[in-house]
């Protein structure tokens, strides 16, 4: 299901939090857009409003000036 590019914060261990946009949502994951690459991402936390979600980065693609990632929601 497409979202309206909801703003969220992505937290990666030992790195400063970064702003991302949620592009789409499914039962098992999220599509996000961000301004930097995902080098070194494995398990990350997405914070959106009052919701905190632990995710695993699965797919990453780059385009002109932005990167997209498909991330899987994990249970832990």
Backbone as a printed PyTorch tensor [residue, N CA C, xyz], in Angstrom:
tensor([[[ 0.8530, -1.1660,  0.0000],
         [ 0.0000,  0.0000,  0.0000],
         [ 0.8990,  1.2290,  0.0000]],

        [[ 0.6130,  2.1550, -0.8480],
         [ 1.4020,  3.3890, -0.9360],
         [ 1.0980,  4.2910,  0.2500]],

        [[ 2.0930,  5.0260,  0.6850],
         [ 1.8730,  6.0320,  1.7250],
         [ 2.0140,  7.3950,  1.0650]],

        [[ 1.8120,  8.4380,  1.8200],
         [ 1.9570,  9.7880,  1.2890],
         [ 3.2890, 10.3570,  1.7190]],

        [[ 4.3400,  9.5380,  1.5720],
         [ 5.6860,  9.9450,  1.9260],
         [ 5.7500, 10.5050,  3.3450]],

        [[ 5.3620,  9.6790,  4.2970],
         [ 5.3880, 10.0230,  5.7060],
         [ 6.8300, 10.1480,  6.1830]],

        [[ 7.1310, 11.1780,  6.9370],
         [ 8.4770, 11.3590,  7.4790],
         [ 8.6910, 10.4340,  8.6640]],

        [[ 9.8990,  9.8980,  8.7680],
         [10.2730,  9.0260,  9.8770],
         [11.7510,  9.2520, 10.1660]],

        [[12.2330,  8.6410, 11.2400],
         [13.6430,  8.7150, 11.6070],
         [14.2110,  7.3100, 11.5860]],

        [[15.3740,  7.1590, 10.9760],
         [16.0440,  5.8650, 10.8920],
         [17.2310,  5.8980, 11.8380]],

        [[17.3270,  4.9160, 12.7230],
         [18.4070,  4.8530, 13.7010],
         [19.2690,  3.6260, 13.4130]],

        [[20.5420,  3.8530, 13.1270],
         [21.5040,  2.7880, 12.8670],
         [22.5310,  2.8510, 13.9860]],

        [[22.8920,  1.6920, 14.5490],
         [23.8160,  1.6420, 15.6780],
         [25.0710,  2.4600, 15.4150]],

        [[25.4940,  3.2350, 16.3980],
         [26.7210,  4.0320, 16.3840],
         [26.7510,  5.0990, 15.2980]],

        [[25.5950,  5.4890, 14.7770],
         [25.5190,  6.5700, 13.7900],
         [24.4180,  7.5350, 14.2120]],

        [[24.5170,  8.7890, 13.7910],
         [23.4490,  9.7350, 14.1230],
         [22.1450,  9.3320, 13.4310]],

        [[20.9890,  9.5810, 14.0510],
         [19.7040,  9.3030, 13.3990],
         [19.5830, 10.1050, 12.1010]],

        [[18.8800,  9.5570, 11.1170],
         [18.6790, 10.2780,  9.8580],
         [17.2050, 10.2920,  9.4930]],

        [[16.7890, 11.3730,  8.8560],
         [15.4110, 11.4940,  8.3970],
         [15.2360, 10.7020,  7.1110]],

        [[14.1130,  9.9840,  7.0150],
         [13.7590,  9.2320,  5.8120],
         [12.2900,  9.4860,  5.5100]],

        [[11.8770,  9.1040,  4.3230],
         [10.4650,  9.1510,  3.9580],
         [ 9.9940,  7.7290,  3.7310]],

        [[ 8.8370,  7.3910,  4.2980],
         [ 8.2430,  6.0760,  4.0570],
         [ 7.4620,  6.1720,  2.7580]],

        [[ 7.8720,  5.3700,  1.7750],
         [ 7.2690,  5.3940,  0.4430],
         [ 6.0620,  4.4760,  0.3600]],

        [[ 6.1770,  3.2750,  0.9490],
         [ 5.0660,  2.3240,  0.9550],
         [ 5.1800,  1.3910,  2.1500]],

        [[ 4.0570,  0.7420,  2.4660],
         [ 3.9550, -0.1050,  3.6510],
         [ 3.2530, -1.3980,  3.2660]],

        [[ 3.7370, -2.5180,  3.8030],
         [ 3.0430, -3.7890,  3.6470],
         [ 3.0080, -4.4770,  5.0080]],

        [[ 2.4100, -5.6540,  5.0850],
         [ 2.3750, -6.3770,  6.3570],
         [ 3.7620, -6.7500,  6.8460]],

        [[ 4.6800, -6.9630,  5.9070],
         [ 5.9850, -7.4730,  6.3070],
         [ 7.1300, -6.4700,  6.1650]],

        [[ 6.8420, -5.2580,  5.6740],
         [ 7.9540, -4.3300,  5.5180],
         [ 7.5710, -2.9320,  5.1040]],

        [[ 8.6000, -2.1370,  4.8350],
         [ 8.4560, -0.7330,  4.4530],
         [ 9.3580, -0.4370,  3.2690]],

        [[ 8.9640,  0.4810,  2.4320],
         [ 9.8370,  1.0430,  1.4120],
         [10.1780,  2.4410,  1.8630]],

        [[11.4700,  2.7660,  1.9020],
         [11.8760,  4.0890,  2.3660],
         [12.7480,  4.7780,  1.3150]],

        [[12.7940,  6.0960,  1.4040],
         [13.6530,  6.9310,  0.5600],
         [14.5130,  7.7610,  1.4990]],

        [[15.8090,  7.8470,  1.1750],
         [16.7170,  8.6370,  2.0090],
         [17.7740,  9.2840,  1.1320]],

        [[18.5420, 10.1780,  1.7030],
         [19.5310, 10.9490,  0.9310],
         [20.9210, 10.3240,  0.9590]],

        [[21.1450,  9.3010,  1.7780],
         [22.4720,  8.6830,  1.8720],
         [22.3840,  7.1800,  1.6470]],

        [[23.5090,  6.5720,  1.2840],
         [23.5170,  5.1310,  1.0160],
         [23.3830,  4.3350,  2.3040]],

        [[23.1890,  3.0320,  2.1570],
         [22.9550,  2.1800,  3.3110],
         [24.1650,  1.3730,  3.7240]],

        [[25.3580,  1.7820,  3.3840],
         [26.5470,  1.0030,  3.7040],
         [26.5730,  0.6020,  5.1700]],

        [[26.7140, -0.6910,  5.4270],
         [26.8170, -1.1930,  6.7840],
         [25.5010, -1.4350,  7.5030]],

        [[24.3720, -1.2280,  6.8440],
         [23.0920, -1.4630,  7.5160],
         [22.7880, -2.9450,  7.5520]],

        [[22.3000, -3.4010,  8.6660],
         [21.7250, -4.7380,  8.7720],
         [20.4190, -4.5910,  9.5320]],

        [[20.5240, -4.4920, 10.8450],
         [19.3280, -4.2620, 11.6560],
         [19.2840, -2.7880, 12.0370]],

        [[18.1590, -2.1690, 11.7980],
         [17.9870, -0.7500, 12.1070],
         [16.6370, -0.5580, 12.7810]],

        [[16.4150,  0.6290, 13.3130],
         [15.1500,  0.9720, 13.9600],
         [14.5560,  2.1620, 13.2280]],

        [[13.2660,  2.0650, 12.8930],
         [12.5330,  3.1690, 12.2760],
         [11.5740,  3.7150, 13.3230]],

        [[11.5990,  5.0310, 13.5240],
         [10.7020,  5.6940, 14.4690],
         [ 9.7950,  6.6140, 13.6760]],

        [[ 8.4850,  6.4010, 13.8000],
         [ 7.5010,  7.2060, 13.0750],
         [ 6.3690,  7.5290, 14.0370]],

        [[ 6.2340,  8.7930, 14.3860],
         [ 5.2330,  9.1640, 15.3820],
         [ 5.5600,  8.4690, 16.6930]],

        [[ 4.6030,  7.7790, 17.2760],
         [ 4.8230,  7.0480, 18.5190],
         [ 5.1910,  5.5950, 18.3010]],

        [[ 5.4560,  5.1920, 17.0660],
         [ 5.7290,  3.7960, 16.7290],
         [ 7.2240,  3.5940, 16.4880]],

        [[ 7.7960,  2.5580, 17.1200],
         [ 9.1880,  2.1850, 16.9130],
         [ 9.2160,  0.7770, 16.3450]],

        [[ 9.8780,  0.5890, 15.1800],
         [ 9.8730, -0.6860, 14.4750],
         [11.3170, -1.1360, 14.2450]],

        [[11.6380, -2.3770, 14.6350],
         [12.9430, -2.9570, 14.3380],
         [12.8510, -3.6230, 12.9790]],

        [[13.8060, -3.3130, 12.0990],
         [13.7460, -3.8130, 10.7270],
         [15.1150, -4.3240, 10.2790]],

        [[15.1060, -5.1070,  9.2000],
         [16.3230, -5.5640,  8.5440],
         [16.3060, -5.0320,  7.1260]],

        [[17.3720, -4.3910,  6.7070],
         [17.4360, -3.8380,  5.3600],
         [17.6380, -4.9780,  4.3670]],

        [[16.7710, -5.0680,  3.3590],
         [16.8040, -6.1770,  2.4190],
         [17.2950, -5.7700,  1.0350]],

        [[16.8060, -4.6870,  0.4960],
         [17.1150, -4.2740, -0.8720],
         [17.4910, -2.8010, -0.8510]],

        [[18.4570, -2.4280, -1.6330],
         [18.7960, -1.0040, -1.7520],
         [19.0510, -0.6770, -3.2090]],

        [[18.5470,  0.4590, -3.6380],
         [18.7560,  0.9490, -5.0040],
         [19.0950,  2.4300, -4.9270]],

        [[19.8480,  2.8990, -5.8940],
         [20.1510,  4.3210, -5.9090],
         [19.6540,  4.9420, -7.2010]],

        [[19.2860,  6.1940, -7.0970],
         [18.8500,  6.9810, -8.2370],
         [19.5500,  8.3230, -8.1570]],

        [[19.2000,  9.2550, -9.0110],
         [19.8550, 10.5570, -8.9660],
         [19.5720, 11.2880, -7.6460]],

        [[20.5660, 11.3720, -6.7710],
         [20.4420, 12.1330, -5.5420],
         [19.6650, 11.4890, -4.4160]],

        [[19.2180, 10.2340, -4.5940],
         [18.4960,  9.5740, -3.5040],
         [18.6820,  8.0740, -3.5650]],

        [[18.4230,  7.4340, -2.4470],
         [18.5270,  5.9940, -2.3260],
         [17.2010,  5.4640, -1.8170]],

        [[16.7810,  4.3230, -2.3190],
         [15.5770,  3.6870, -1.8050],
         [15.9830,  2.3620, -1.1800]],

        [[15.2150,  1.8970, -0.2220],
         [15.5010,  0.6210,  0.4160],
         [14.1940, -0.0850,  0.7420]],

        [[14.1900, -1.3780,  0.5670],
         [13.0900, -2.2150,  1.0230],
         [13.5440, -2.8530,  2.3130]],

        [[12.7890, -2.6770,  3.3750],
         [13.2020, -3.2020,  4.6690],
         [12.1110, -4.0930,  5.2370]],

        [[12.5500, -5.2050,  5.8580],
         [11.6470, -6.2040,  6.4060],
         [11.4440, -5.9680,  7.8940]],

        [[10.2030, -6.0100,  8.3360],
         [ 9.9130, -5.8750,  9.7650],
         [10.2900, -7.1830, 10.4340]],

        [[11.0680, -7.1060, 11.5190],
         [11.5050, -8.2880, 12.2400],
         [10.8170, -8.3640, 13.5840]],

        [[10.7350, -9.5550, 14.1230],
         [10.0960, -9.7560, 15.4290],
         [11.1760, -9.9230, 16.4660]],

        [[11.3700, -8.8850, 17.2810],
         [12.2980, -8.9760, 18.4020],
         [12.1970, -7.7560, 19.2600]]])
